[in-house]
Amino acid sequence: MNSLEFEIEDRTFTAELHEDKAPESVAAMREFLPLQSELMHVRWSGHATWINIDEIKLPELPRENHTVYPSYGDILLYPGYRNEQEILVPCGSTCFKSPAGELAGNHVATLDAPREELREMEQETLRTGMKDVTIRLTE
């Protein structure tokens, strides 16, 4: 089983993929990784960060292992049913929302990171803006 590695400036986190719970979404992620982008603070969802992936052509994905209320470290892939495509990285209390209302994202992975580090990362994006992020598969 592979996992993901999130490199966010000077921090590196790993995440366990949920291939058994979200197989089509994980397969779609495998197709576009590695990804170099920017991690930014959410506007609508609470204590979370996100990565815009609108430029990626995703296949039509079903709702699988989806949630509106992810826990800290739950990585959601949102294929753009009602809003732009994104990867959501919750860092605390989160209700996944947009101007279109509540959204349900596919829970594809869970970060192995201390709650305090995630909260600090979220606060940094709020205070200082976007952070460079690279997501890659690891063996």
C-alpha positions in Angstrom: 0.0 0.0 0.0 1.3 3.5 -0.9 0.9 6.6 1.2 1.1 10.2 0.4 3.8 12.7 1.4 2.8 16.3 1.9 5.8 18.7 1.8 4.7 22.1 3.0 7.7 24.4 3.0 9.8 23.2 5.9 7.4 20.5 7.1 6.8 17.0 5.8 3.7 14.9 6.7 2.7 11.5 5.6 -0.9 10.4 5.0 -2.4 6.9 4.8 -4.5 6.4 1.6 -8.0 5.0 2.0 -8.0 2.9 -1.1 -10.6 0.5 0.4 -13.1 3.3 1.2 -12.6 5.7 -1.8 -11.0 3.5 -4.5 -12.0 5.7 -7.5 -11.0 8.9 -5.9 -7.6 7.5 -4.8 -7.1 6.1 -8.4 -7.8 9.6 -9.8 -5.3 11.1 -7.4 -2.6 8.6 -8.4 -3.1 9.9 -12.0 -2.3 13.5 -11.2 0.4 13.1 -8.6 3.0 14.4 -8.0 1.4 17.8 -7.5 3.2 21.1 -6.9 0.8 23.9 -5.9 0.0 26.3 -3.1 -1.8 25.6 0.2 -4.1 28.5 1.3 -6.4 29.2 4.1 -10.1 28.5 3.6 -12.7 31.3 3.6 -15.8 29.4 4.4 -15.0 26.1 6.1 -13.4 27.0 9.5 -10.0 25.8 10.6 -8.7 24.3 7.3 -6.5 24.8 4.3 -7.0 23.9 0.7 -5.3 23.4 -2.7 -7.1 24.5 -5.8 -6.9 21.7 -8.5 -9.3 23.2 -11.1 -6.6 22.9 -13.8 -6.6 19.1 -13.4 -8.9 17.1 -15.6 -10.6 14.6 -13.2 -12.8 11.8 -14.3 -16.4 11.8 -13.1 -16.1 10.5 -9.6 -18.9 9.2 -7.4 -19.4 10.3 -3.8 -17.4 7.8 -1.8 -16.5 8.0 1.8 -17.8 11.6 1.6 -18.2 14.0 4.5 -19.2 17.6 5.2 -17.6 17.5 8.7 -14.0 16.1 8.4 -11.8 15.7 11.4 -8.4 17.3 11.6 -6.0 15.7 9.1 -8.7 14.1 7.0 -7.8 14.8 3.4 -10.8 15.4 1.2 -10.8 15.3 -2.6 -13.6 17.5 -3.9 -14.2 16.8 -7.7 -16.2 20.0 -8.2 -19.8 18.9 -8.1 -21.1 22.4 -7.2 -17.9 24.4 -6.8 -14.2 24.4 -7.9 -12.2 21.2 -7.6 -10.0 21.1 -4.6 -8.1 19.2 -1.9 -9.2 20.1 1.6 -6.8 19.7 4.5 -8.7 20.2 7.8 -6.6 21.5 10.7 -9.3 21.8 13.4 -13.1 22.3 13.5 -14.3 22.2 9.9 -17.6 22.3 8.1 -16.8 22.0 4.4 -18.6 25.0 2.7 -18.5 27.4 -0.2 -20.6 30.2 -1.5 -22.8 27.4 -2.9 -23.4 26.0 0.6 -22.2 22.9 2.4 -20.1 20.5 0.3 -19.3 16.8 0.8 -15.7 15.8 -0.2 -14.4 12.3 -0.7 -12.2 11.3 2.3 -9.2 9.8 0.5 -6.4 9.9 3.1 -5.6 10.9 6.7 -2.5 12.8 7.7 -0.3 11.4 10.4 0.4 14.7 12.1 0.0 16.1 15.6 -3.0 18.3 16.0 -0.9 21.2 17.2 1.3 21.2 14.0 -1.8 21.2 11.8 -3.3 24.1 13.8 0.0 26.0 13.6 0.1 25.5 9.8 -3.5 26.7 9.4 -2.7 29.8 11.5 0.4 30.5 9.4 -1.7 30.5 6.2 -4.2 32.8 7.8 -1.5 35.3 9.0 1.1 35.2 6.1 -0.8 33.7 3.1 -0.1 30.8 0.8 2.5 28.1 1.3 4.2 26.0 -1.3 3.1 22.4 -1.2 4.1 19.3 -3.0 2.1 16.1 -2.7 3.6 12.8 -3.9 3.1 9.1 -3.6 5.5 7.1 -1.5 6.1 3.4 -1.3 
